[in-house]
């Protein structure tokens, strides 16, 4: 048992109530999933990339965007996954639908805008039009088509629909017409996260990065904290990612990153260094020494203080009532196979989304959403435009998240982005004998085994 868990269990008067999210402490045993090495070819093989497309991407639920983006009738967004583009639109009847973003005349991409409001979508090639409920509006010069001599087959020429559903204020799509319902797919972990009441959260930033590595390298990196000490030395100064509780449920998995503490691998866990003073405490209000002169304890124990403090405030900050003690201060990290991560604290959180490149297994897209709990429905400043960033370095992330993300975390993302390219390079080396995974990397093993399970299930 890690020291932080022992301290947590031994603290006075822990809250004992039933909560939607099951606590991590005391931790459950890590399941035995074997010790096979992880083959490097799965990260660069075009044949494997095609198998993933046929068996994973077209058979699973994918998170798209916030439902609030479709505020008005006629509001739409476009979204791409691999080779496909989708049009998600709130029709004039207020119903939200999703379609393949493809003109049924010659296969042109129907809409090239990222978002907007339209009653009809007109193909820029020949002017065929569709209503925002997906039905055909008009064909230019139908008299030129002998096949339309008995009338235009309107139903046959409607846009091809895709399954769509909502959960937690998010839009999700699935290309499989026979898929299970979204809530069943998210299963018990979806129920856990309902404690955050995401419907009340507001998106304050959304940016995309094209990384020079396979999408699975990105998933693997963010599904374990074993790398924090070597790759992110700043992170362990104000949090614990070493030997943390990890759990697996069906196709999905979760872990906890302990906040407002100092890692056990750090020699001095007591002092409030300048970095810790900057990054620990309630940054939404101010730096720790500015907001709580009453705390005289050690840096490693700050999380215990904040748990009790926030529990005492739950009559006024009512969303604390739905959260277990761990959630009040620590980072809950949930991965929904194959491509979505929800990582949250009570006041703010991030959603990561991983997408494959349309043609190149050596590239991927990493989408980063920043949200705040806006239960009070406060008016927020306008969101900056979404962009796709290429390259790397802290300055790129500083530009992408100016004013919405601490510079320390921007540097962390730059470290992860740089690592994608070197991981991709190393996976191709003839000298690489396969990845060796420890128990703290069990989510990585489970993720790859789940990919293989889907490939076996849907193999042609």
Secondary structure, DSSP 8 states (H G I E B T S, - for coil): --HHHHHHHHSTT------SS----S-----------B-GGGGT-HHHHHHHIIIIITTS-EEEEEGGG--STTEEEEEEETTEEEEEEE-TTS-EEEEE-B-TTT--BS---SEEE-SEEE-TTT--EEETTS-EEE-TTGGG-GGGTT---TTTTS--EEEEEEETTEEEEES-TT---HHHHHHHHHHHHGGG-GGGEEEEEEEEEEESS-HHHHHHHHT--TTHHHH-TTGGGSEE-SS--EEEETTEEEEEEEESS--TTSS--S---HHHHHHSS-TTT--HHHH-TT--S-GGGHHHHHHHHHHHTTTTSGGGGGS-TGGGTSEEEEEETTTEEEEE-SSEEEEEEEEE-SS-TT-EEEEEEEEEE-TT-----------EEES-SHHHHHHHTTTTS-HHHHHHHHHHHHHHHHHHHHHT-TT---B---GGGHHHHHHHHHHHHHHHHT--
